[in-house]
């Protein structure tokens, strides 16, 4: 394992969580030092709780996901797997969509109008044969 848990690429991946952490921290500091309303312990506890609880949860989720991303990148590099940029449709998906196993791609497309007309004619023919 590398010396640092979060390398440059992992930190770039986690930026989407680090930015909201900074925003929440800014508002915690603003509301601690500037009180736009008179001091009320209930209102202060609720406002700080609404900022601190999401901050702690987001920080925990960011740390856990960062460790998972770092571990996945390390195991992917060790195993020699393809990166996401190397993955193309040549992986067999295109062949699967055009295989002969699928009736939609067999070359014969069913015509709904003729099927309905044929069913109607066969019923009429059966009735005609029954009366004769």
KAHUMO-V717091 format. One record per pair of residues at least 4 apart in sequence whose ideal C-beta (glycine too) atoms are under 7 Angstrom apart, sorted by sequence separation. I is the first residue (numbers start at 0). GAP is how many residues later the second one is. D is the distance in Angstrom with one decimal. If there is no record, write none. Layout:
BEGIN
i: (I;I)
gap: (GAP;GAP)
d: (D;D)
END
This chain:
BEGIN
i: (5;7;8;9;10;13;14;16;17;18;19;20;21;22;23;24;25;26;27;28;29;34;39;40;41;42;43;44;45;46;47;48;50;51;52;53;54;55;56;57;58;59;60;61;62;63;64;65;66;67;68;69;70;71;72;73;74;81;86;88;91;92;93;94;110;111;112;113;114;115;116;117;118;119;120;121;122;123;124;125;126;127;1;5;38;75;81;88;109;36;99;97;30;30;27;26;27;23;27;23;24;23;20;20;19;20;16;20;16;17;16;13;13;9;12;9;5;9;4;6;9;5;8;4;0)
gap: (4;4;4;4;4;4;4;4;4;4;4;4;4;4;4;4;4;4;4;4;4;4;4;4;4;4;4;4;4;4;4;4;4;4;4;4;4;4;4;4;4;4;4;4;4;4;4;4;4;4;4;4;4;4;4;4;4;4;4;4;4;4;4;4;4;4;4;4;4;4;4;4;4;4;4;4;4;4;4;4;4;4;5;5;5;5;5;5;5;6;6;7;16;17;23;24;24;27;27;30;30;31;34;37;38;38;41;41;44;44;45;48;52;56;56;59;60;60;62;63;63;64;64;65;73)
d: (4.5;6.5;6.6;6.3;6.9;5.7;6.2;6.5;6.6;6.6;6.2;6.2;6.4;6.8;6.4;6.5;6.3;6.1;6.3;6.3;5.6;6.2;6.3;6.0;6.4;6.2;6.1;5.9;6.3;6.8;5.5;5.6;6.2;6.3;6.4;5.8;6.2;6.4;6.3;6.1;6.4;6.3;6.0;6.0;6.6;6.5;6.2;6.2;6.1;6.1;6.2;6.3;6.3;6.0;6.3;6.4;6.1;4.2;6.4;5.6;5.9;6.6;6.7;6.4;6.5;6.4;6.4;6.0;6.5;6.5;6.3;6.2;6.5;6.4;6.0;6.3;6.5;6.3;6.3;6.3;6.6;6.5;6.6;5.2;6.7;4.7;5.8;4.7;6.4;6.6;6.4;5.6;5.9;7.0;5.0;5.7;6.6;5.7;7.0;6.4;6.7;4.6;6.5;5.8;6.3;6.1;6.1;6.9;6.9;6.8;4.0;5.6;5.0;5.7;5.4;5.3;5.3;4.9;6.3;7.0;6.9;6.2;6.9;5.7;6.7)
END
